[in-house]
Amino acid sequence: MSVDPTALPVVIVLAAGRGERFAASGGQVHKLQALLAGKRVLDHVLAAVQASGLPSHVVHADASRPGMGDSIAAGVRATVDAPGWLILPGDLPLLRGATLRAIALAPPAAVTLPQYQGQRGHPVRFAAACRTELLELKGNQGAAQIVRAQAAMHSVAALEVDDRGCVTDIDTLDDLLRAEQWLAQQ
């Protein structure tokens, strides 16, 4: 299916977190820099984004963006004219590019939430109608309050995907080990 590239949402890759749980579990490097099957966790995520063919913007760590809300707002601000956004935490290295594309091309809704076997995952797609609310995010709160507000207006859609990568994040060394084992079995 051919799609006008200007109609595609931008993938905002959040790579600005502190990774405190990973460090507390014994991690010696930031979790996005940790090696998984010979590549950095973040490189796996960026490869999936590239494979999706979607436009993207990476939000890196910056003292002016201390929390997730600040990072989301920064990413949206940098791509303010986009027709929508897929907010993708940078610690989901098993996510497939085809899943990103499926979420991007899902039927229109203010918010689209991917699900794997009934479990809510990432990235969450936000339509341009959510722009103002996304730009106003601050601090450690992510976009959950926007999702709740849109759900109250029946403007949230769930998209069931066959990709455990949308629910498999790397927060601890044990998570990294489980992901490594899963990749070895593929």
Secondary structure as GFF3:
##gff-version 3
##sequence-region A 1 186
A	DSSP	three_ten_helix	5	7	.	.	.	ID=ss1
A	DSSP	beta_strand	10	15	.	.	.	ID=ss2
A	DSSP	alpha_helix	20	24	.	.	.	ID=ss3
A	DSSP	beta_strand	35	36	.	.	.	ID=ss4
A	DSSP	beta_strand	39	40	.	.	.	ID=ss5
A	DSSP	alpha_helix	41	52	.	.	.	ID=ss6
A	DSSP	beta_strand	56	60	.	.	.	ID=ss7
A	DSSP	alpha_helix	68	78	.	.	.	ID=ss8
A	DSSP	beta_strand	84	89	.	.	.	ID=ss9
A	DSSP	alpha_helix	97	104	.	.	.	ID=ss10
A	DSSP	beta_strand	111	116	.	.	.	ID=ss11
A	DSSP	beta_strand	119	120	.	.	.	ID=ss12
A	DSSP	beta_strand	124	127	.	.	.	ID=ss13
A	DSSP	three_ten_helix	128	130	.	.	.	ID=ss14
A	DSSP	alpha_helix	131	135	.	.	.	ID=ss15
A	DSSP	alpha_helix	144	152	.	.	.	ID=ss16
A	DSSP	beta_strand	156	160	.	.	.	ID=ss17
A	DSSP	three_ten_helix	164	166	.	.	.	ID=ss18
A	DSSP	alpha_helix	173	185	.	.	.	ID=ss19
###
